[in-house]
Amino acid sequence: MNKKILAVAEALSNEKSLSKKIVFKILENALNTVIKQKYKQKINIRIYINKKNGKFYIYRRWIVVKKVIYPEKEINLNKAIYKNKKIKLGEFIENKIKKIKFDRITTQKIKKIIIQKIKEKKKNINFKKIIKKKGKIITGFIKKIDTKYILLDIGNNLEAKILNKNIFLKNKLKIGKKIKGLIYYIDKKYNNNYQILIKRSGINFLIKLLKIEIPEIKNNTIKIKSISRKPGLRSKIAVISNNKKIDAIGSCIGIKGLRIKAISNELLGEKIDIILWNKNIKKFIKNIIHPIKILNLNINKKKKYINIYVKLKNLAQIIGKQGQNIKLSSKLIGWNINVLRKNI
């Protein structure tokens, strides 16, 4: 048994990437649980494993108290002093228990407990790592599509949920599909269960994707000035280059549109408009409406609204389906935009 304990500790340490100190603690706890089950009374015991030779020792213990309520676990201070003159309240009196024989069933119980405890330990370690990723993007595989949420396998025996309010184009998602999401909530719940929530619908998620695909945004060569988004349908992003030699629009779109296409694909086909920002409101609105020509433009700075006049044939295009295009344009600029036709 002694050599087996050392062999088990060595194997688990290597296989599960856990320190031997942790593995021995798990072994001690497993032995503790199984040995307690051999007694009819609820007793306290302590297990010590010699990490050099694998020998283990079992001690039954009683805690020192003023008044004994549970004699199987407690001992009166006056009685304890006879065994140890220096003993204090809250300390333990221990008696060594003779070796207990481990039959096949007991051994199987120990193995089962060890496997369970290691899973819990690994899960706890992985959870501590994931806490550091709050506010960051994580990748996972869709494990389950429920009526209220989507369950993702994010690796290391951890799962994350996307709640319905943070899901768009659910019909395009399938079991096994690899998707990204932004971790925004992490909580350790009862009995070592964890709740990790991610979302894909917010503007922050889009910004993180832009930084992944466009190095110039990540290193702040290109600055995002404003964003408006309708998840799953369309996003508008106003950018400006801090370097005159760098083309803000071209850098964001990428060669053959590869950069912006990668982001659009991750967002399940969401259309993304990259617009050159300008502090001059007239020039900025023209960049937003481009390539449609504005025939006339009136600005009310006090009430922050803009009237733009275009040809009748361009009216529907600027407004967009259910007015989404013009709503996003208004949010991007921070002003109300009224689109009017001009009779020519």
VENFENVEN-V889776 format. One record per pair of residues at least 12 apart in sequence whose ideal C-beta (glycine too) atoms are under 6 Angstrom apart, sorted by sequence separation. I is the first residue (numbers start at 1). J is the second residue. D is the distance in whole Angstrom. If there is no record, write none. Layout:
# VENFENVEN-V889776
I_J_D ; I_J_D
This chain:
# VENFENVEN-V889776
62_74_6 ; 140_152_3 ; 141_153_5 ; 149_161_5 ; 150_162_4 ; 185_197_4 ; 226_238_5 ; 260_272_6 ; 275_287_5 ; 32_45_6 ; 46_59_5 ; 62_75_4 ; 64_77_5 ; 80_93_5 ; 140_153_6 ; 225_238_5 ; 275_288_5 ; 296_309_4 ; 326_339_6 ; 9_23_5 ; 140_154_4 ; 149_163_5 ; 294_308_5 ; 295_309_5 ; 9_24_6 ; 32_47_5 ; 45_60_5 ; 46_61_6 ; 183_198_5 ; 184_199_6 ; 224_239_6 ; 225_240_6 ; 295_310_6 ; 31_47_5 ; 64_80_5 ; 138_154_6 ; 148_164_6 ; 182_198_6 ; 43_60_6 ; 44_61_5 ; 181_198_3 ; 182_199_6 ; 222_239_5 ; 223_240_6 ; 75_93_5 ; 28_47_4 ; 181_200_5 ; 222_241_5 ; 319_339_6 ; 28_49_6 ; 221_242_6 ; 318_339_5 ; 182_204_6 ; 221_243_5 ; 252_274_5 ; 292_314_5 ; 64_87_6 ; 182_205_4 ; 203_227_5 ; 24_49_6 ; 64_89_5 ; 221_246_6 ; 249_274_5 ; 203_229_6 ; 222_248_5 ; 315_341_5 ; 24_51_6 ; 64_91_5 ; 249_276_6 ; 43_72_5 ; 44_73_5 ; 63_92_6 ; 222_251_6 ; 306_335_5 ; 312_341_5 ; 126_156_4 ; 201_231_4 ; 305_335_6 ; 41_72_4 ; 61_92_4 ; 62_93_5 ; 142_173_6 ; 304_335_5 ; 305_336_4 ; 306_337_5 ; 307_338_5 ; 308_339_6 ; 309_340_5 ; 126_158_6 ; 61_94_5 ; 142_175_6 ; 166_199_4 ; 168_201_6 ; 307_340_6 ; 309_342_4 ; 123_157_5 ; 59_94_4 ; 60_95_5 ; 142_177_5 ; 166_201_5 ; 216_251_5 ; 160_196_4 ; 161_197_6 ; 162_198_6 ; 59_96_6 ; 60_97_5 ; 141_178_6 ; 234_271_5 ; 235_272_5 ; 236_273_5 ; 237_274_6 ; 238_275_5 ; 240_277_4 ; 160_198_5 ; 214_252_6 ; 232_270_6 ; 58_97_4 ; 238_277_4 ; 139_180_5 ; 288_329_5 ; 137_180_5 ; 137_182_6 ; 138_183_6 ; 214_259_6 ; 213_259_5 ; 295_342_5 ; 6_54_4 ; 5_54_4 ; 134_183_5 ; 213_262_5 ; 133_183_6 ; 213_263_5 ; 3_54_6 ; 2_54_4 ; 134_186_6 ; 225_277_4 ; 2_55_5 ; 209_263_5 ; 131_186_6 ; 168_231_4 ; 169_232_5 ; 168_232_3 ; 127_194_5 ; 137_208_5 ; 34_106_6 ; 120_192_5 ; 34_109_5 ; 34_110_5 ; 30_110_5 ; 33_113_6 ; 30_113_4 ; 30_114_5 ; 180_266_6 ; 26_114_6 ; 26_117_5 ; 236_328_5 ; 230_324_6 ; 238_332_6 ; 172_268_5 ; 236_332_5 ; 169_268_5 ; 228_328_4 ; 16_118_6 ; 228_331_4 ; 228_332_4 ; 226_332_5
